Amino acid sequence: MSIKLRLILSNIAMIIVPLILFFFASLLLLIFFLGDLREMANFLPESHNYHQIVQEDSKLFFKLKEKSVMNPDELMNKEFLQSLDPQLEEIKTDLIIRKDGELYYSSNGVEKVKANDLPNFGNETNLRNLEELGNQTFAIKQHDFFNQDGSKLSLFLLKDASPWNKFMKTFFPILFGLCLLSLIATNGLLSYFVSKSIIKPINRLKTAAQFIKNGNLEYSIRPVRNDELGQLTLSFEEMRIQLNESRLIQKQYEENRKELIAHISHDLKTPITSIKGYIEGIRDGIADTPEKKAHYLKTIYTKSVDMDHLIDELFLFSKLDLGKVPFEFERINLKDYLTDYFEELSFDLRKQNVDVDLQLSPKGNCYVRTDRDKFKRVLSNIVNNSLKYMDKDKKEVKISLLSTDGWVDIVLEDNGPGISKESIPLIFNQFYRAEQSRNKLTGGSGLGLSIARMIVEEHDGTIQVESEWKIGTKITVSLPQDICKEVDAT
């Protein structure tokens, strides 16, 4: 139940419950002090009497009204009027007849009532009006009519209402106090339970916020109800999870940054140390022959090229990481692109005694959207990484092009030493080398495959690796195909 509906229902209950309690309190007091509710009905207006459809005094009143029209002389006969005393006594009612402002007849219970105390002529009503007559309160029915001689006659049926009046005066403050007390009690109880259902979740949120403030992002909170506070709690929990994930990412980022600085320092310091050593050799005259001096200079040049390559790799990696490398995508025929790359690659690898094999499965033209130069960097980094670890006498590199549903796969395979299962998930991390010794033979920046992964992801593609130890490694680059026709282009 929502908080809004809960508050609406509680406000309605604050009105209805006190009314119900007040009704029952009044009922109990009436029963206690008046003894019989039917007595109470005698003092109520006719329309409010539900205990009898027509009361006896009403029957008598209508009978006398009829007689005032049909036989007024008999009505003015005192013997007839006195004959009504037993009936009046039985129904606890009194009769008064007033003629021209003077009392003509009064029954035994109302001898002290004066003519001036009665309602004026012309105030006839069938309802029981409560009137103060002397020191008593009566419920009065009045009928006014003219006699045959033109005199003004008024017929009054009176019922003593003093107990009711006394009851109202005596116990109205009690009833009012009970109503006020029930209102306060209902308001207090409903406010307590409604506020408890609101404050308790707020306190839980406050506690969770305090934990987060103190740096504890592991404190979990679950919604108890499906209301506004429950939705707020759910959003708070989702925020906590995201903050915790962000903290872990930030922590990993800091560790990677420290590792990056350490690797940069190491990879730059190594060639600089070598350069310094060779320069000192030349300066100190150790390179005392033209051959030695040429060797020293060649080594210095090689180390400088390695440093320049490392700085270029770092610069490209940082720009890719920040998303600041511009890509110039164009629609290219991937078969023609790989064929040109294969020819260029074969020329370079033959010098290193490496066999290169190109297999193009699609029979027709296969088009993708790519940046030519950036994607060439991907292929070169993968191939160079394979060659760097080659340990076979007969070195082999195989490039395949496969077409699948909506994707084009470029598969590069080698017969190198393979990658251990523990290292496979890590090879695309920056500065990671499967050869942890970081010896001179492997060398490299350790950023090649990281850069390849970033470039492939900018192409909305994926890169995956499969490897078997001592057998070889297969890396698959998948790109979304623009179009791939399985028909001969000619």
Secondary structure, DSSP 4 states (H G I P E B T S, - for coil): --HHHHHHHHHHHHHHHHHHHHHHHHHHHHHHHHS-HHHHHTTS-GGG--S-SS-HHHHHHHHHHHHHHH-HHHHT-HHHHHHTHHHHHHTT-EEEEEETTEEEEE-GGGTT--GGGSPPTT--EEEEEEEEETTEEEEEEEEEEE-TTS-EEEEEEEEE-HHHHHHHHHHHHHHHHHHHHHHHHHHHHHHHHHHHHHHHHHHHHHHHHHHHHTT--------SSSSHHHHHHHHHHHHHHHHHHHHHHHHHHHHHHHHHHHHHHHHHHHHHHHHHHHHHHHHTT---SHHHHHHHHHHHHHHHHHHHHHHHHHHHHHHHHHT------EEEEHHHHHHHHHHHHHHHHHTTTEEEEEEE--SS-EEEEE-HHHHHHHHHHHHHHHHHT---SSEEEEEEEEEETTEEEEEEEE-S----TTTGGGTTSTT--SSTT--TTT-S-S-HHHHHHHHHHHTT-EEEEEEETTTEEEEEEEEEEEEE--S---
